[in-house]
Amino acid sequence: MRLLTALLLLLPTAAAPAAQRAAPPTDTLAPDSEARWIPFDLTPGNQIRFTVTLDGQPIAAILDTGVSYTALSRAYVTTHKLKVRSGGSASAIGGLVPIGWIDPGTIRFGGLTRRGGSISVASLPATATGSTPVDMLVGRDLTAAYALDIDYAARRFRLLPSGRLPFTGVTAPLAVSPTRLVYSGEVTLNGRRLRPMIVDTGDGNAVTVSHEAWATTRLVPAALTSTISFGLGGAIVSDLAIVDTLQTGALTAANVEVQIEGKGGFSHRLGMAGRIGSGFLQQYRVLLDPSAGRMVLQTGEQAGQMPLRSTSGLLVTAERNRLRVLHVMRGSPAAERGWKAGETICRVDDVAVPTAYAGSAYAGWSIGAPGRSVALDLCDGARRTLTLRTFY
C-alpha cells in the first residue's frame, strides 16, 4: 500500500484577477500534436511526473487537473531570482497556502506552447509530491481547452484538439467547475449520485468523498479503517473502506478504495462531494475532454482487481536509512500492539532499511501475507514482532 498524496490547489475567486494582470496568454497546439506523446513516470504518491520547458529550461512537473492555475514552486523562483507579485492565499488539502503570481515567457510540453499570461507561485513540499520535489504543477488553465489522452499503461500522455476520440471506451460526464475552475465529474454509490466530484490527476488516492456525501449513500462497508494523505496545506486523516461497486457515467467499477473525509472536511467546505483521483484513473486509459463534456475510460488490466491493502497498519515514510511512522491505521495489528506515529524503524527482519526504499521489494513487508510475523527493530534499540493480518 502506497502512502498517497493529493495536490488539490483551488484559488479563491478574489485571486483570479491577479492572474490577469499580465497580457492574456496565447496558446498554440502544433498540427502534429497527436504524435507528440509525453513520457511520464508515476511518483511514489501515484502522480504523473514529466518534463516541461519553462523559458527554455527543462523542469520537473506534475500533471494536476485539480489545480485551478498552474503553480511554480517557490524554491524554483528563489533559486532563479524571479520577480513575484503577491496574491493572497488558496485552498489546498490540509489548509490554506499563501500564493503569488509570476509572468513567465513561454511554457512548452508535447504539442502545446503557451506564451504570456500568468501562473501562480506556491510552496511545493516533497511530502505532497511523492517524496520527490518538483518545480511545477501543470493545472487546468493549461489543459482544459484540449482533450487530454492519458495512457497509464504505456506511461505517456498527449494533448489533442477537443472533440477528438482516439480510442473507444465508456463515457462519463466531465466539465470545468464554474466556481472552482477544476475538472468536475460525478460518481454513484449504492444508487446515490454524488456530484460535483473533482477529477484530480494530482490526487494519488482512488476516490475520496465528503462525510456528508457518504452519509447519503447509506453504505455499510464490511470494515472501516483510517489512513493519512498529504496535501500542499499539510496532512489529513480520513476513514478508509473498499466498496464492492462504484459507477461513474456508464462505467461500473469493482473493488474501489474510498476515503471518507471527516465531518465538515475539505470537500464539504468547498461545496464538492469529493474527488476522483489517479489511484482510480490509472486502471484505465483515460480521455479527459471537459470542453466536449466527457471523460472516456477504456478498461485496463488492473481494473476491478482488489487494491493492495496494508496487513500491518503502519504507514511509513523513508528517511535515509530509517522508516518513520506517519500513521497507525485504526483496528490494525500495529494499533493493537500500541504503535505510535513518530516512531522510527531501522531494521526489518534483521535487514537494514535501504536508502532506495520506495518502490523496492523490501517495502513489501507491510502488505505481506496474513499470518506472517515480521521482526521490526526500532532505532532506539527496541525490537517488536508484528503478526500481519487482513483488517479491512
C-alpha positions in Angstrom: 0.0 0.0 0.0 1.4 3.4 -1.0 1.5 6.4 1.1 -0.6 8.7 -1.1 -0.6 12.5 -1.7 -3.2 14.9 -3.0 -2.2 18.2 -4.7 -5.5 20.0 -5.0 -5.0 23.8 -5.1 -8.2 25.8 -5.6 -7.8 29.5 -5.9 -10.5 31.8 -4.3 -12.4 34.0 -6.8 -10.7 37.0 -5.3 -7.3 35.7 -6.5 -8.4 35.3 -10.1 -8.0 39.0 -11.2 -4.4 38.8 -10.0 -3.8 36.2 -12.7 -5.0 38.6 -15.4 -2.6 41.5 -14.8 -0.3 40.3 -17.5 -1.4 40.3 -21.1 -3.7 37.3 -21.9 -1.8 34.2 -22.8 -1.6 32.8 -26.4 -1.8 29.0 -26.7 -0.7 27.1 -29.8 -1.3 23.4 -30.3 1.0 22.0 -33.0 -0.6 20.4 -36.1 1.2 17.2 -35.2 0.3 17.2 -31.5 -1.3 13.7 -31.9 2.2 12.3 -32.5 3.8 14.3 -29.6 3.4 11.8 -26.7 4.9 13.0 -23.4 6.6 10.2 -21.4 6.0 10.2 -17.6 6.7 8.2 -14.5 4.4 7.7 -11.6 5.7 9.2 -8.3 5.5 7.0 -5.1 2.3 9.0 -4.5 0.7 7.9 -7.8 1.1 11.3 -9.6 2.1 11.9 -13.2 5.6 13.4 -13.3 7.0 14.6 -16.6 9.2 17.4 -18.1 8.1 20.9 -19.0 10.2 23.5 -20.7 9.9 26.9 -18.9 11.6 29.7 -20.8 13.9 27.2 -22.4 14.7 25.4 -19.1 13.6 21.8 -18.6 11.9 21.4 -15.2 10.1 18.6 -13.4 6.3 18.9 -13.3 3.2 17.0 -12.2 0.0 16.9 -14.3 -2.7 18.1 -12.0 -6.3 18.7 -13.1 -7.2 19.6 -9.5 -5.1 22.8 -9.7 -7.0 25.9 -10.9 -4.0 27.8 -12.1 -0.6 26.2 -12.9 1.8 26.6 -10.0 5.5 27.2 -10.0 7.5 26.3 -6.8 8.8 29.0 -4.6 12.1 27.1 -4.4 12.5 27.5 -8.2 11.5 31.2 -8.0 14.0 31.8 -5.3 16.9 29.9 -7.0 16.4 31.8 -10.2 15.7 35.2 -8.5 12.4 35.7 -10.4 10.1 38.6 -9.6 6.8 37.6 -7.9 3.8 39.7 -7.0 1.7 38.9 -4.0 -1.5 37.0 -4.5 -3.2 36.2 -1.2 -3.9 32.5 -0.5 -5.5 29.4 -2.0 -7.4 26.5 -0.6 -5.4 23.2 -0.6 -5.8 19.9 1.1 -4.6 20.4 4.6 -5.4 24.1 4.8 -4.8 27.5 3.1 -1.5 28.1 1.4 0.0 31.6 0.5 0.4 32.2 -3.2 2.0 34.7 -5.5 1.9 35.3 -9.3 4.6 35.4 -11.9 4.6 36.1 -15.6 6.6 33.5 -17.5 7.6 33.9 -21.1 7.0 30.5 -22.7 5.8 27.2 -21.4 6.1 24.1 -23.6 5.2 20.4 -23.3 4.1 18.0 -26.0 2.4 19.8 -28.8 1.4 22.8 -26.6 3.1 26.2 -26.5 1.9 29.0 -24.2 3.3 32.5 -24.4 2.5 35.2 -21.9 -0.1 35.2 -19.2 0.4 34.5 -15.5 0.8 31.4 -13.3 0.7 31.1 -9.6 3.6 30.5 -7.2 3.3 28.2 -4.1 5.5 26.1 -1.9 5.5 22.5 -3.2 6.8 20.4 -0.3 8.2 16.9 -1.1 5.7 15.3 1.2 3.0 16.4 -1.2 4.7 15.4 -4.4 5.5 11.7 -3.8 8.7 12.4 -1.7 10.5 13.9 -4.8 10.4 17.7 -5.2 9.1 19.1 -8.4 9.2 22.6 -9.9 5.7 22.9 -11.3 2.1 21.7 -11.1 0.5 21.9 -14.6 -3.1 22.8 -13.9 -6.5 23.2 -15.5 -5.6 26.5 -17.1 -3.1 24.8 -19.5 -5.1 21.7 -20.4 -8.8 22.2 -20.2 -9.2 23.6 -23.7 -8.0 20.3 -25.1 -8.6 16.6 -25.0 -6.1 15.0 -22.5 -5.3 11.5 -23.5 -3.5 9.6 -20.7 -2.2 6.1 -21.4 -1.2 5.0 -18.0 -0.1 1.5 -19.1 2.4 2.9 -21.6 3.3 5.8 -19.2 2.7 8.6 -21.7 0.1 11.3 -22.4 -0.7 13.8 -25.1 -2.9 16.9 -25.8 -5.3 16.7 -28.7 -7.9 19.2 -30.1 -11.1 19.0 -28.1 -13.6 16.6 -29.7 -11.1 14.0 -30.8 -11.9 10.4 -29.8 -8.6 8.4 -30.3 -9.9 5.2 -28.7 -13.2 3.6 -27.7 -14.4 3.3 -24.1 -17.1 4.0 -21.6 -18.2 7.6 -21.2 -18.8 9.7 -18.1 -19.8 13.4 -17.8 -17.0 15.9 -17.3 -16.9 19.7 -17.1 -14.9 22.5 -15.6 -16.4 23.7 -12.4 -17.5 27.3 -13.0 -16.8 28.3 -9.3 -13.7 26.2 -8.5 -12.1 26.1 -12.0 -11.1 22.5 -11.8 -12.2 19.3 -13.7 -15.5 18.1 -12.4 -17.4 14.8 -12.7 -19.6 12.5 -10.7 -19.9 9.0 -9.2 -22.8 6.9 -8.0 -22.5 4.8 -4.8 -25.3 2.5 -3.7 -27.7 4.2 -6.2 -26.9 7.7 -4.9 -25.4 10.1 -7.4 -22.6 12.2 -5.8 -21.6 15.4 -7.6 -19.7 17.5 -8.2 -16.6 15.3 -7.8 -13.3 16.9 -8.7 -11.5 14.8 -11.3 -8.0 15.2 -10.0 -4.9 13.7 -11.7 -2.8 15.2 -8.9 -4.5 13.1 -6.2 -2.8 9.8 -5.7 -5.8 8.3 -3.9 -8.6 6.4 -5.7 -11.9 8.0 -4.7 -12.5 10.4 -1.8 -15.9 11.6 -0.6 -17.0 14.0 2.0 -18.5 12.8 5.2 -21.8 14.4 4.3 -21.9 12.8 0.8 -21.0 9.4 2.2 -23.9 9.6 4.7 -26.4 10.0 1.9 -25.3 6.6 0.3 -26.3 4.6 3.5 -23.5 2.3 2.7 -22.3 0.0 5.5 -18.9 -1.4 4.5 -17.6 -4.7 5.8 -14.8 -2.8 7.6 -13.5 0.7 8.1 -10.0 1.8 9.0 -8.1 5.1 8.9 -5.4 6.5 6.6 -3.4 9.6 6.0 -2.8 11.7 2.9 -0.6 14.8 2.4 -1.6 17.9 0.5 0.1 21.3 -0.1 -1.5 22.5 3.2 -0.5 19.6 5.3 -1.8 16.2 6.4 -5.3 15.0 6.6 -6.6 11.8 8.3 -9.6 10.0 6.7 -11.6 6.8 7.1 -10.9 4.2 4.5 -13.1 1.4 3.1 -13.3 -0.8 0.0 -16.6 -0.7 -1.8 -17.9 -3.6 -4.0 -19.0 -1.4 -6.9 -19.0 2.3 -7.9 -20.3 3.9 -11.1 -19.2 7.0 -13.0 -21.3 7.6 -16.0 -21.8 4.3 -17.9 -18.8 2.6 -16.1 -19.2 0.2 -13.3 -16.0 -0.4 -11.3 -15.4 -3.1 -8.8 -13.4 -3.2 -5.6 -12.8 0.6 -5.3 -10.9 2.1 -2.4 -12.8 5.0 -1.0 -11.6 7.5 1.6 -14.2 9.3 3.7 -13.3 12.8 5.0 -14.3 13.9 8.5 -17.4 15.9 9.1 -17.2 19.4 7.7 -14.0 18.4 5.9 -12.2 19.9 2.9 -14.6 18.8 0.1 -17.7 19.8 2.0 -16.3 23.3 2.8 -15.7 23.8 -1.0 -19.2 22.6 -1.9 -17.8 19.5 -3.6 -18.9 15.9 -3.0 -15.3 14.6 -3.2 -12.6 13.7 -5.7 -11.8 11.0 -8.3 -8.0 10.6 -8.2 -5.2 9.0 -10.1 -5.4 5.9 -8.0 -8.7 5.1 -9.7 -7.9 6.6 -13.1 -4.7 4.6 -13.6 -6.7 1.4 -14.0 -7.8 2.8 -17.4 -6.7 4.6 -20.5 -8.3 8.0 -19.9 -9.5 10.8 -22.1 -10.4 14.0 -20.3 -12.2 16.4 -22.5 -14.2 18.9 -20.5 -14.9 21.2 -23.5 -16.7 18.2 -25.1 -18.3 17.3 -21.8 -16.9 13.8 -21.4 -14.4 11.6 -19.7 -13.7 8.3 -21.6 -12.4 5.3 -19.8 -11.0 2.2 -21.6 -10.6 -0.7 -19.2 -7.0 -1.8 -18.4 -5.6 -5.0 -17.0 -5.7 -3.6 -13.4 -9.4 -2.6 -13.5 -11.5 -4.4 -10.9 -8.6 -6.0 -9.0 -8.6 -5.8 -5.3 -6.4 -2.9 -4.2 -3.2 -3.5 -2.4 -4.0 -3.5 1.3 -1.9 -3.0 4.4 -1.7 -6.0 6.6 0.5 -4.3 9.2 -1.3 -1.0 9.7 1.9 1.0 9.6 2.0 3.8 7.1 5.7 5.0 6.9 8.0 7.3 5.0 11.6 6.6 4.3 14.2 9.0 5.7 17.6 7.9 4.5 18.3 4.7 6.4 15.2 4.6 8.5 11.4 4.5 8.3 9.3 7.0 10.3 5.8 6.0 11.2 3.3 8.7 9.9 0.1 7.0 10.8 -1.2 3.8 12.6 -4.3 2.5 10.9 -7.3 2.0 13.1 -8.1 -1.6 14.0 -4.8 -2.9 12.6 -2.2 -5.2 14.1 0.0 -2.2 14.7 -2.7 -0.3 16.6 -3.4 -3.3 18.8 0.3 -3.5 19.7 0.4 0.2 20.7 2.5 1.6 17.8 2.6 5.4 17.6 3.2 8.0 14.9 6.7 9.3 15.0 8.4 6.1 15.9 11.3 5.1 13.7 12.4 1.7 12.3 15.9 0.9 11.3 15.7 -2.9 10.5 13.1 -5.2 9.2 13.6 -9.0 9.7 17.3 -8.2 10.6 17.9 -6.3 7.3 18.8 -2.6 7.5 16.4 -0.2 5.8 18.0 0.6 2.3 18.4 4.1 1.0 16.3 3.2 -2.1 13.3 2.0 -0.1 10.3 3.4 -2.0 9.1 1.0 -4.7 11.6 -1.7 -3.8 10.7 -5.3 -3.0 11.9 -4.6 0.6 8.9 -2.3 1.1 6.5 -5.2 0.6 6.7 -6.4 4.2 3.9 -4.0 5.2 1.5 -5.7 2.8 2.7 -9.2 3.4 0.7 -12.4 3.6 -1.7 -12.6 6.6 -0.2 -14.8 9.4 3.4 -13.8 8.7 5.4 -12.5 11.6 7.7 -9.5 11.0 10.5 -8.5 13.3 10.9 -4.7 13.5 13.9 -3.1 15.2 13.3 0.4 16.3 16.1 2.9 16.0 16.1 3.3 19.8 17.2 -0.4 20.1 13.9 -2.0 21.0 12.6 -4.9 19.0 8.9 -5.6 18.2 7.2 -8.5 16.4 4.1 -7.8 14.3 1.8 -10.6 13.0 0.2 -9.5 9.8 -3.5 -9.9 9.1 -6.3 -8.6 7.0 -8.3 -5.9 8.9 -10.3 -4.0 6.2 
